[in-house]
C-alpha cells in the first residue's frame, strides 16, 4: 500500500529511565522500586527484594549506562531521523525519597541535559512521568499507591518537572500502562499483596488514587503551559472471541472492558457503569473523597497513548481459554492463526489496525502508539553487523496496518515510537538478550560486556522509513 503519513507525524522510539539509565548511586538518585528488581528469564519470574541485598545482581543499576552515554545515544537516534524520543523521568532522581519538599537539583540538571541534547537535533522529548518505578521509600513508609498521600507526592513531582521543563517538553503521559496495576501490582504501583488481603479492593483503590493523581496532573500541566499535550498510556491487550459463540464474544468484551475501564476514566472523566456494577456485585468498596468526581471531570487527557505488542483470545471452553498465551504483564488464550515470538508473544499486525479503530471509535481523540516491537535474540556477526531481518519484518507489517488505519479508516494518529529503540533491560524478565533495538548494546544477561553500541540492519531500514514519512517500507 502506498501513501504517506500526515505532515508532522511523530516518528521516533521509546524507552524508560529504569531500563536504560543505570547511574545508580550517581547524582543524588534515591533507590527506586525498579532498583530492587532481580534478573529473571522467560521461565523465571523477577523478584522484588526487601531493599537492596548485597551480592544480588540488579539489572537496573547499570542498565545500558545511558546516564553517562546519553550524548552518543541521542546522536544515534538523530541519525535515524527521529522526530521524537519517548523516555521517562526517574522520580527518585528528582525526589530521592519521594516525600521531600525540595527537589534534587542534580537530578533536574540531568534531564535538562538530556532534553537539550534532543532539542539540538530537533527531536521532541515525549515524557512518561511515571514508568514502572517510584522512590522505594514511598513503599516502605507509606505502602505506595495504596495510600492517598501518594497523590500529593506525585503532584509535587509533576509541578517541579512541569515548571522546570515547560519550554523543553510538550508531550507528557501520566502513568505508563496504567491498567497493569490490575495484573502486576508491584511493578505498576509498588504494591506487594499480603495473604488474606482483599486483592481487588486494594488494587482498585490504588488505581483510584492514580486516576486522581493523573487528573490533577493534567489540570496542573495545562495551567502551567496551555500548549502541553498530556496523555494517558494504556497497555492494549486486544482480545478476540475464540469463536462466534456469543458466550465467547461476551467474554472477550468483558476482558477488554477491564482494560477500557482505565482509559474510560482518564478520557471521559468518570467511572463507567460496567465497572461500578462490577464493584457492587463483588462487594468492592472504593473510598472516594468529596470532590473526586469533579477532579476526574476536570482532568481528562488530550490523547490516548498505548502499547501494542500482541493479541489474545477468550473462550468459554475452559480448555481453549485460560492463559496459554501472553506477554510480560497479561495472559490469555492462544490463537491458532498466529505465530509467536521467542518469548511466546503472539504476533498480530492486523490486530494493530483493529486496536487503532477500536480506540478511535471509542474516544474520538488523537491516538499515539508509544510502544510496539519484537523482543528477539540478535547475533553479532564477525564483521560487527547484525542482520535482524525478523525485526524489520515485524515492524514493516505493523507499520503497514497502521497506515491502513490512518489512510483508509481515518484514524487520527499522532505518532509511532517502537519500543526499546536502543537495546535495554527487559521489564518483564530483566534480561538483556531480549532485544528490541535498532541499536545493539554489547552487554549480556549477567551484566558483562563493553556497552559498545552497534547499528543493526533495522537501523538503516528505519532511517529510510522515517525519511520517506512511511512511504518506503522495503
Ligand atoms: C511494556 C512496558 O509492557 O512492554 C515496557 O511498558 C516493557 O517497560 C515492554 O519493556 C516490553 O516488555 P519486556 O518485558 O519484553 O521488556
Boltz pocket constraint, residues with backbone or C-beta under 6 A from the ligand:
constraints:
  - pocket:
      binder: B
      contacts: [[A, 16], [A, 19], [A, 132], [A, 176], [A, 177], [A, 235], [A, 307], [A, 328], [A, 329], [A, 371], [A, 375], [A, 419], [A, 425], [A, 426], [A, 427], [A, 428], [A, 429], [A, 434]]
      max_distance: 6.0
